[in-house]
Amino acid sequence: MDGKTLEYPAQINALTSIRYLAAAWVVLFHLKEFTHAIPLREAPIVLFGYLGVDFFFVLSGFVLTHVYKSQVDQARFDYWSFIAKRLGRIYPMHLFTLALFLVLGVISALAGLEYEIWNPGYPFEHLERGVLIRALMAHVTLIHAWGATPGLLFNLPSWSISAEWFAYLMFPVFMLLFRIARGSAGVKLALAIALFLGMATATAGLMDLQLTKMSWNIGILRIVPEFMLGVALYQFGVGWSAGRRGARTGLIASVLVAVAGVYLGALSPGLEVPGATLAVMGMAFVVFFAADCERHGIFPVLSNPFLVLLGEISYSVYMIHLLVAICVFELLLPGFRPDNTGVALGAIALVLAATTVLSWITYRLVEIPGRRLIVSVAMSLNRPSAPRATQP
C-alpha cells in the first residue's frame, strides 16, 4: 500500500479499453455456434465466453460509482438526470437492433426462410399472438430480463441491457445500502463478496440454476450481486491502493485467477458453477487492479486512443454482432460451417472485424445522436415552465 493513496483519474481509460476485449469474448462465444470446429467449440476459453457479460456487470457498478459517488456524498445526486443519461446510453442501440430483428423476423416468417442457429422468424411463426405482443412490449420497455418473456427472443444479447436497466433504476438503493452498512470499506467489500458467493451457491442449490447463466429467466438476479461487487470495489479503492508494483502484480494475478476459474469449470459439469464463480471473482479484481494501474501510470498502452475508441464502440459491437453473424453465416453463406479450427477462427475474426467497422458507424449515427436526443428531451421535461403573463 502506498503511503498516500492517489485519486482515480476522471476518465479511467484502461477500463474503457478492456470493454472491447469483454465484448469480443462474448462474440467468440456466440459465433462458435456457426462453426463445426470441435476443438474450438470445446476450448474452455470459448465455452466460458458468456462470462464477458458478468465482467460488464461488475464494471458498471465500479464506473457508475466512480462517476456519481461525489454527487451522492454531497447530496447533489439528480436521479432524473442520471436515469436520462443511462437511458440515453442504452436505449437507442437497443431500439435500433430490435427494429432490425423485427423486420428480418417478419420477412423470414413470410418468406419461409430457414435458419440453423438463430431464427429471427421464430417468434412470428411459433408464439401465440398475445404472447408475442407481451414479449415485444417487454423488450420495448426493457423488462425482458425480469422474467417477463417465455425465452430469449429477437436480439438475444439484449437481455443483459434489460438487467443493466434494472441496476440503473436501483442505483440509489445500492448506494444507500452501502452507506448504512456498518464497518469499513474493507468490511463492506467482504460483505459484497459474500453476497455474490452466497447467491451463486443459493441459485445452484435451491433453484438448480447457474447464476452466471441466468438471462431472460430473471437475469436481474445475476446483475445485483455483481453490480454491488463493483460498487464495493470502487469504494474500497478510494481509500486503498496496492502501489505501483502491487497494482501490476495484482492485475496479472487477477487475470490468472480468472483463467484458472475457466479451466476449472471446464474439467467437469459439476465444477462449472465453482469455476465460473472463481472466474468472475478474478475478473472483478481485474477491474479493480486495472483502475489502480491507471492511477499509477502502469500499462499506458491501455490508454491508447485507438484502444479507447474500441472500448467506446464496444456496446454497438455487443448489440449488433449476432445480426451480422446471421447475415453472413445464414443468408450470405448458408451451409458454411468450417470444421477446421484455423478456418473457423479466421471466419470469426473477419465477422468480428466487420462488426467492429459497422459498430463505429452505428456509434456515430445511432448511439451519439440518440443519446443526445433522449437526454435533451428528458431535461426539457424536467425544466420549469415559464410563468404565464397575467392580464392587466
N, C-alpha and C positions, 0 to 999 in steps of 0.2 A: 504493500500500500504506500502511496506517495504521502509525503508529509503534508502536502497541500493538494486537495482534490481539484482538478481542473473542471471548469464548466463544459458542458457539451456545446459544440458549435450550433448555431441557429439551424443550419441545414446539415444533417448528418448524411453526407453523400455516399458513404460506404454502404449504408442500409438501402439507399435507393438503387445502387448498382447491383447489390445482391438480389434484389427483387426479380431481376431478369432471369437469374440462374434458377430461382424457385419456379418461375413461370415455365421456363424451358424444361424443367424436371417434370412438371405436370404434363406438358405437351408430349414428352417422350413416353410417359405412362399411357396416355391415350392413344398415341399413334402406333404403339407396338401392336395394337389390335388389328391394324391394317397390314400386318406382315405375317408370314408363316415361318419366320426365322426363330426356331425353338430356343437356341442359346440366348438370343436377345430377349425374347419374351419371358424367359425364366431367370434372367440375370437379376439378382437381388436389388441392385440399384435402380433397375427399371420397374420391377414389381412393386416397389415401395414409393414410386413417384407420386402417388396420391398424397404423401405427407408434405408435399410442397404447399398444399393448402393450409396445413397446420402451421407451417412457417409463417405464412401470411397472417394468420390469426394472432400469433404472438407478436409479430411485427406491428400490427395495427395497434394493439394495446400499448406497446412501447412508444411508438411515434406519436400517437394522439396524446399521450400523457406528456411527452416532450413539448408538444405544441401548446397544450392548454393548461398545464399544471399551474403556471404562474397566475393565469386568469382565475382558476378555481381558488387558489390560495388567497388571492386578493379580493375575492367576491366580485370579480368583474366578468365572470363567465356568462356569455349570452347564448342561451340554449337555442333560440331561434336561428341566430347566425350560424351556430355550429351545425345544426341539422340541415340548414340550407346549403352550406358548403359541402357537407358529406353527401347529401342527395345529389348535388351538382357533380360530385366526383364520380359517383357510380351509375346514376340513372341514365344519362344519355347513351352510353355504350350498351347498357342492358336493354333499353328500349329499341335501339337500332338493331342489335343482333336478334332480339325477339321478333321484330318485324320481318327480318330476313328469313328466319326459320319458319315463320307463319306462311310467308309467300312460297318458299320452297316446299313446305309441307302440303299446302293446298295443291300446288302444281303436281307434286309427286302422287298425291291421292287421286287426282283427276286423271292423270296420265297412266296410272298403274305402274309407276317406276318401282323397281325392286332394289333393295339395299341389303348388303351383307352384314354390316356392322351397326349402323345407327340410321334408322329410317325416319326422316322428318315427317313423313306422311302418317306415321303410326297413330298419333292422337286423333286424326281425322278419319281414319279407317276403322279403329277398334274401340274408341271410347264413346259412350252414350253422350248425346248432345249436352245434357245437363252437366255431366261430369267434365266434359271438355270445356264448357263455359266457365265452370267454377275453377278449373285448373288454370285457364287463361287469365281469369281475374286475379288468382293468387300470384301469378307471375307479374302481372301489371302492378300489383300493389306490394310486391316484394315480400310476400309471406310464404313463398313456396318451399322454404326450408323449415317451416314451423309445423309440419305435419298436415298441411292443407291440401296436398295433392296425392294422387294414387301411386306416384312413382316419379322417376326422372323423366321430364318431358321437354320438348323444344330444345333450347340451348343448354345441354347437360351441365356444363361447368357453372352456370349462373346460380345454382343453388347456394354456392358459397357467398354470393353477393347478398342474397336474402339473409343469410346468417350474419354477415357484416352489418347489415341494416339494423338488425336486432341489437347488436352490440353498440351501434351508434346511439340508438334510442335509449339504451340503458347506461350510457357512459356516465352521466351524473350520479347514478346509483352506485356504479362501481367505484367511482372516486369517493363517494360518501362512505361506503363500506370500508374502504382503505383508511379513511380518516378516523372513523370511530373505533376501528380495531385497535386494541391495546398492544403496546410493545414497540420496539424499534423497527426500522425499515428491514433489518435482517430477520427479525421475528415474523414480520408480515410477509416477507418473501418465502420463508419456510412454510407459512400457512398457505400461501398460494400454490406452492409445490405440492403440499399435502392435498389441497383441493383437487388439483389435476390428477395426482396419483389415485386419490380416492374415487373420483368419478370414472377414471379408466377401469379401475377394479370393479366398481359397482355396476357399470353398464355391461361389463363382460359377465359378471356373476349373477346379477339379478335380471337383466334384460336379454342376455345371450346376444349382445351386440358389441361390436368393437367401436369404442368411442371415436377413434380416428378414421372410421369408415362411415360414420353417420352423415347423411346428406339430406335428401328430401324427408327422410323419416326423423324429423325433429333434429335437424342439423344444428339448431341453436344450442343444443346441449354440448355440442362439440366445441363451439367457439367460446362459451362462457369461461371455462377454466383456463383456456389458452390465452384469451384476451386479458384475463385477470393476471396471469403469469407475466405477460408483457408489461402491464401497469406496475406490478410489484418490482420487476427487474429495473425499470427506469427509476422508480422511487429509491431503490437501493443504490443505484449508480450515482444518484445525485450526491450522496454523501460518502461514496467509497469508490476508489479506483485501484486497479491492480498494478498501476505503474506501467512504464514502457515495456519492460521485459515481461512482466506478468500478463499484460494485455495480449502481447504477441503469443506467449505460451498458452494462455487461456483460450485464445481463438483457435489455435491449432489443435489443442486438446479437445475442445468442444466439437470440432469437425470430426475428429477421430471417434468420439463417443457416438455422434450421430451415425457415422458409417458402421460402427460396431453394432449399434441397435438394429440397423437394417439387415446386416448379415446374421445377427442372432435370430431375428424374426423369420428369416428365410430357411432356417435349419429344419423347422417342422411346424405344422399348423398350430400346435399347442404353444409355440413360442412367439407367434405373430403378435399377440397383444403386448407381452412384456417387451418384445423387440421394438415395436412401433412406439411404445411409451418411452423407452430409453432414447430412441432416435429423436423424438420431439423434445425431450429434455436437453439433448445435445444441441439441437437447433435453437432452442430458446437461449442458451448461453452463447451460441454463435452471434445472435442479435446483440446480446449484452457486450461481448468482448469486441465485436466489430465496431460498435459505437465507442467503446473505451479506446480502441486503437486509433480511431479518428481523432479523438481529443488529444492524443499524444503524437499525432503526425506519423503513425505507423501505417504501412501498406498504402502509400499515397496513390498507387495505381487504381485503387477503388474509387478515387475521386476524379479519375479521368473523365473529361466531358462526354466522350462517346459512350463510356460505360454508364454514366449517369443518365444520358439520353435513353439508352436501352432500358434502364430501370423505370424511367418516366413513361415509356410506352408499353411497359410490361402488362399493364391492365388490359390494354387492347389485345396484346398477344394472347393473354389468357382467355379473353372473351370471344375471339374470332377463330382460334386455331382449329376447333372442331369443324366449323363451317368450311374452312379452307381444305381440311383433310377430306371431308365428304366430297367436295367438288373435284379434288384431284383423284382420290382413290376409288370413288364410286361413280362419278359422272364422266370425268375425262379419261380415266384409265380403269374401267371396270374389269375386274378379274386380275388386276396386277397386285399380286401378293408375294413379294420376294421372299424366298426361303433361305437365301444366302445372307448371312449376318452383315457382311460388308455392304452388299447392295441395299439391304434394308436400312442400315444406318445412313447410307448416302441419300436414300429417298426421304427419310425422316428429316435429315439435315436440310435438304432442298425445300421441303414443305415448311420447316421452321424459318428458313431464310425468307421465303415468300410471305409467310405470315408476319414476319418482323417488318418487312417493307410495307405491307398493307397496313400494319398497325401504326406505323409512323403517319400514314395518310389519314387513318381514322382518328388518330390522336389530334392531328391538326384540324381536321374538318368536322369531327363529331364531338370528341371529348372537350376540347377547349371552348368552342362556341356554345355547346350545350351547357357546360358548367357556368359560363358567364351569364347565359340566359336565365337559368334556374336561380342563381344567386341574385341576379338583378330583380327578377320578378318577386322573389321571396322578400328581399329588402324593401321593395316598394310597398308590399302588402303590410309590412310592419312599420311603415313610416306614418306618423300622424298626419291626418288630412288637414289642409288649410282651413281655418275658420271661415264660415260664410259671412259675407258682408251683410250687415243689417240695414234695413231701410230707415232712412232718417224720419 
